Amino acid sequence: MTWLLHHRSFASATAGLMLAGGAPALLRAQGAQSATRVASVPSAAVPAAARIPNELGRIPILEWHQVVAADGTYKVSRERFKAELTALHARGYVPVSLAELLEKSMDLPAGKSPVLFTFDDASPSQFRYLERNGQLVIDPTSAVGILMDFLKAHPDWQAKGVFCLLPAAEAGHAFFGEKNIDGQKSAWRFPKLQFLSLQGFELCNHTLWHAKLSKYSGAVVQEQLARGAMAIDSAVPGHRVRGMALPYGLWPKDRSLAFSGSWYDPKSKRTVSYRHDAVFEVAGGPARSPYDPKFNPRSLPRVPLQGGTKLSTTLDMMDRPGPMARYVSDGNPKTVAKPTAAPTP
């Protein structure tokens, strides 16, 4: 599948993304088949009806960085990314949003389990445009292209996940990089963020340029986070930035500044404030259920996927009984299914 955006006017294209009937225009503008080759169903897959409901179980918050030709540090191959999506689907996982996690509003079919997708650093490998015949298309080999193709082929999944953004990073990581059609520095960036928000994805603060927050004064920390939030709002006015991902997993000296603060903008002569409901760690394993009394959105652990780190290792562990067993829905959002024996800490 190829995702189209008319070449001439980004502003008009973005403003007119919704067609009659409410479906996004980009979802209907498809003109090429997916070339995705996916892995076979894993042997560990269990029918949903055979899974015992456990809504106090663990939830994997997956963390991807670059999706490129081959595995490496902070990198997974495109084929591996496709296979990971396939394995999650086969094992009965369903993407949820950060908002649903925080608000305890996950509504999953019986036997299904939630998974939260997060993408850090906003590299072009995650979201890339190509120019074809005077139009822009989303590169089907980028992470967004692969994911949108997968959603089209698996309508039981919806577009949910979190993109943790760097508005002013170097090496092409500023809002996914790339130039504008008129050569201006502002790039093809804002339409990308607008597309993601329109589909249902959430935008996350990752500081202005991937700053090691533990190194800086409170004033610099607040500037990094306030300007990061301000840049997202410039692209998608009113988008609620509920999450922040710690660069390198490093906290500021004053941890409270990761959640709220303010910075005075000398250009606009106004004070910019930010507030985050959740902070993502860089690692830590599967997260607790929001129904678990020990659930802490102010420190959400993640499962980083890169190099030799295999998703199957985590999923196999979560398929076994014990304190790391997976969250399994009972199909009724009004009840919380608890295991017969509460998991140990």
N, C-alpha and C positions, 0 to 999 in steps of 0.2 A: 504494500500500500504506500502511496505517496501522498503527503499532506501539503496542500497548495495554499499559497498566499500571493495575491496579485502583486506584481513588481512595482507598480507606479506610486501608489500612495499608501504608506503604512498607516497613517492616521485614519484614512477612510476605510481601509481594510479592517483595521482593528475595531472601529466603531460599528462596522456592519457585519460582524462575525455571526450574529444570530439571524437565522433564516425563519421563514414562516414555519410554525409548528414548534419553534423553540430549539431546534437542533443547531449546534454550532456549525457555521459554514465550513470551517476547516475539516469537520468530521465528514461532511458530505463531498468535499472536493477531493476525491480519490481517483487515481488514474493508473496505478501500477500495482502488481501483485507483490505480496511479501515474499522475500527470498529466504525466510527464516527456516533453518533446519533445527528441529528440537530433539532433545533426548527422549528415549523411551520412558515409559512409566516406571518409576523406581520400585523395586521389589518390596520396599518397606511400606508402600501405600496400603492403607486400610480403608475399607468402605466406611462412609460417614456413619451409617446406621450402627456400625460395630463399635464406635467410639463412645466411651462413657463420659457423659457431660461433667465438666470440671471448670467452672468459671472463676476459680481461684488459681488456675494454672498460669504458666508463663507465656509471654508474648514476645516473639522475636522482633526487635527493631533493627532492620538490616541497614547496613551502611555501605554504599558504593561511592567510589571516587571516579576514576577514569574507566571508560568502556572502550577498549582499543583492540588492536590486532592480536595481542598476546598478553598473558598474565605477567604481572610484575608487582613491584612495590606500589601500592595504591592503584593497582590496575587489575582489571579482569578482561578476558577476551570477550569479543562479541558473542561467539558461540557459547561460551560459558554462561554469559548473562542470559541468553535465551534458554539454556538448559536449566538455570536456576529458577527462572520463572515457571518453566514447565514442571519442575520437581515440586515447587510450592503448590501449584494448581493440582497436581496429581495427588498430593498428600492431604488435600482438603483445606488449604489455607486460603483466606480471602483478604485482600487489602482493605485496611481501615484508615481513617484519617487521624491526625493528632487530635483534632477537635473531638472526635468520637471517643477517643481514649480518655481525654481529660474530662469530658462531660458524662462518661459512663453511658453512652448512647449507642454502643455497638449493637446492631441488629443483624445477627447472622443465622443462617439455617442451622437446624439441629445437626450436630456432628462436625460442623465446620470450626475452623480456628482463625483468629485474626493475625495479620502480619502488617507491620508498618514499614513502608519503604522510605529511606532517606538517602539523598544524594548530596554529597558535600563538594564545595569548591567551584561549582558552576563552570566547568571546563567545556570547551567546544565539543569534546567527545560525548558529552551528555546531550547537547542540543546544538545541532548544526544545520544551517540552511545551505541549499544548493540552488544555483540559478539554472533554469531550464526553460528555453523558449520564452524568455521574457517574464517568467514567473519564478517565485521562490517556492521551493519544496523543502520539507523537512527531510534531512538525510535519513534514509531508512537504516543506515548502519550506525547512527547515533543512538544513545540510550533511549531518548524520547521516541525516536522513530521505531525502534524495536519494541518498546513498551506499548505504543499506540497500535502497532500491528497485532501484538499479542492480545490486547483488549478487544480488538475487532474480531479476532478469531475465538475469543472466550467471553461472550457477553455476560456471563455470570460474575465477571469482575468489572469493577468500575474504576475510573481514573482517580486514584487516591494515592497520596504520598507527599513527601516534604522535600523541597529543594532548598538547601542551605547555601545562601548566596554571598558572593564577594563583589561589591559594586566597583571597587577600584584596585583590584589585584593586577599583578603583572602576568606575563606569559599567557595571555589570552583567557584568563580566568575572571575578567570583569564582566559579570552578567553574561557568561558564555562566549564572550569575545566576538570577534569579527567586525568588519567595517560596515558602514552604511552604503546604500546604493549610490549616494552622491559623494562618497569618500570622506564624509565627516566622521569625527572621532566617536560620536554618540552611538554608532554601530547599529546592528540589527537587534539590539538588545531589548528595548522596551516591548516590541511586538512578541518576543519570546516569553517574557514574563506575563504579558497580557494573555497569551495563549494558554499558558500553564494554569493561571488563575481561572480562566474561563472554563477549562476542562474540569476543574474541581481539585487540582493540586494546591498545596499550601506552600507559601514562601516563608523562608526561615532566615533569621539573621545569623551570619557567620563572621561578623565584624566587617570593617571596611576593606582591609587587605590582608586578612588571615594573621592578625596580630597575636603575638604571644602575650596574652593579657597579664600573666604573672609578672612580667617585666616592667609594667608601666604604672604610672601614678593613677589615682582614681579619676583625675580629670581627663587623661588620655583614654582610659577605658570607656568613660562615658561618651567621649567624642567618637570613638570607634563604633560603638553600638548605636548611638543616636544618628550618626551619619549613615550607618548601614540601614537603619529603619527608614530614614528620610529618603534614601535612594529608592528603596522598594516602593514607598508611597508615591514617589515621583512617577514611577512606571505604572503602578496600579493603585490609583488613589483610593484610599479607604480600606485597602486590604489589611486584615487584622493579622499582624505578625505575632503569633503565639509562642513560637519556639526559637531557641537560640542554640547553636552548636558551638561548643568550645573548640577553638583551633588548637590542635595538638593535645586536647584534653586538659589544657591548663586554665585554672581558675584565676581570676584577679585576686589580689591580696584581700580586698574587701568583697567577699562573695556576693553580698547583697546587690552589688552593681551589675551582676550578670542578669538580674531580674528587672531592675528599674533604675532610672537615672535621667539626667538631662544634660544638654549642652547648648551653649549660646552660639548661634550662627551669626558671625559678624556681617556676612553678606546680606542676609535677609533681615538682620537685626531682630531676630526672634529666638525664643528658647524652644528647642526641640526635645521632647520627652519620649521615652520608650518604656515599654512594660512587656515582659515575657512571662508566660504562665509555665513554661517548661524549659529545661536546659538539658541538652543531649551531651552525654559523656562520649568519649571517643571509642570506648570498649566497655566490657563488663559482663557480657553474656545476655541471655534473654531477660526481659523486664518482668516485674511482677504485674499481676492483674490489677486494674484500677479498683477492683473489689477487695483486694488484699489489704488489710489494715496497714501493712508496711509499704504500700505503694507510695512512691515519692516522685512526683513529676518534676521536682526541683533538681533531680539527679537521675536522669533516665539512661540506663546502660544500653549499649548497642552491640550488635554483632558485625564487626567490620569484615568485609569480603574483599580479599586481594590475594595476590601471590599464591602461596600454598594453603591458605585458609579455605577450607571447604565447607560449604553450606550444609552438606549432608551430615557432617560431624555433629553440628548443632541440632539438626532435625532428628537424627537418630537418638540423640540423648533425650530430646523432648518427647520421643515416643515411648520412653521407658518410664515405669512408675517411679515416684520419688519427688523430691522438692522442686525439680526442674521440669516436671511433666507439663505438657502443653495445655493451654486454655482450650477447652472444647465447649462449644455453645450447646444449650439445651433447646434452642429455637424459640424461647419465650423471653423477650426483652424485659418483661415485668418481674422475672424471678432471677435469682442467682443460684445456679446449681453448684453445690459443694460436694467434694469427694467424701466418701464414707469415713476416711481417716485424713485429717488435715495434714498437709505437707509440713515437714519439719523445716525450721528456719535454714 
